[in-house]
Amino acid sequence: MKNNLKIINTDSRYLSKKISKECVHFIVTSPPYWNLRNYGYDDQIGFKQNYEDYLKDMKKVFKECFKVLKSGRFIAINIGTVVSNDGMKFITGDFVKICEDIGFIFRKDIIWHKPKGQTKWQRGATQFSQNPYPLKYNTNINHEFILVFQKGDSLDIDLSNVKRFNKFFVRKNAYSVWDIPPVNSPKNDEKHVAPFPEEIPRRLITLFSFENEIVLDPFAGCGTTNSVALELGRKTIAVEMSKDYCDLIKKRTKNVTLDKSLMEIYDESEDYKEMLAKENMDNLFNSYIKAKKKYEKILGDKEKAKYKNMELFDD
Ligand SMILES: C[S@@+](CC[C@H](N)C(=O)[O-])C[C@H]1O[C@@H](n2cnc3c(N)ncnc32)[C@H](O)[C@@H]1O
């Protein structure tokens, strides 16, 4: 790849015709949902398709992703559950099955939790709040999934000269639920694209690739993944079927350069292991003190209760 950014205006069901096999280091994407959004052109995946056809098309895309991804490397897919008249569609489960059929190994599921008050209030949940009776329960869905798969299990990488993450970054990402506000009101020219927040590709690209490596998004939309990848010093490929969105990506990424402030997640100190060990000891000690206080209180309460009972029943 000569330039750091390549925008390919094509159908991702055939992306291996445009991208060489085994050349991509990491794939991150949020595919079109089933039957939710019209991106405004013919033959798009998801819109006015029955669920089976949608899954067949998604399988084609993931197969193509498998071909272009390097062995041992990862793909992260952001997807949510869809409500339909004939029941909920747990796309997450179907994607896991599809990807395993193709040969990917399912490695992680992360829940993207959208903090309360930051999502649009959904119709079903509104109906429940206006009709709050048993059996009328409905939820305002405020989570999606991020599924991480690996192509094979051999990771031939020497980490001896690689910078390690600092403890803050490790802690932020160590839990499987990520609290990240959604993008609620995209700018006018990004209308209909349904972008995900930059924080999602930012964390994933940092966790699953190295500088100068190639990051692909096969459903690039307005280029959130690509813009973040450039800020993080990666090379990046955007595949997007809409010509208008390709123009948006070009516009959005025009002046994006490496953002050094995003590199403040690494730890340079030599005594990292010692520091972590000390911290673990401190945590252990604090937990011990907390537990001790708790049990002292329980035992104290029990003693009090004993005497109280005696007072009650002795005479
Ligand atoms: C959920 S949006 C992706 C948004 C993106 N993550 C962002 O932040 O802008 C899904 C995108 O997939 C594109 N798309 C749908 N079918 C496609 C296909 N067969 N090939 C390539 N892109 C497609 C749509 O045009 C839309 O831009």
The ligand as a Gaussian input file, in Angstrom:
#p B3LYP/6-31G(d) Opt

LIG

0 1
 C      -23.682000       0.743000      10.041000
 S      -23.019000       1.548000       8.633000
 C      -21.333000       1.688000       9.058000
 C      -21.010000       2.948000       9.802000
 C      -19.551000       3.122000      10.118000
 N      -19.113000       2.228000      11.167000
 C      -19.293000       4.554000      10.535000
 O      -18.918000       4.798000      11.690000
 O      -19.546000       5.441000       9.721000
 C      -23.035000       0.308000       7.417000
 C      -22.490000       0.746000       6.066000
 O      -22.445000      -0.405000       5.213000
 C      -22.641000       0.040000       3.885000
 N      -23.016000      -1.135000       3.050000
 C      -24.208000      -1.811000       2.992000
 N      -24.101000      -2.852000       2.144000
 C      -22.825000      -2.858000       1.677000
 C      -22.082000      -3.700000       0.774000
 N      -22.663000      -4.774000       0.206000
 N      -20.783000      -3.421000       0.545000
 C      -20.181000      -2.354000       1.112000
 N      -20.820000      -1.502000       1.950000
 C      -22.131000      -1.761000       2.238000
 C      -23.725000       1.091000       4.018000
 O      -23.699000       1.972000       2.904000
 C      -23.315000       1.784000       5.335000
 O      -22.521000       2.889000       5.056000

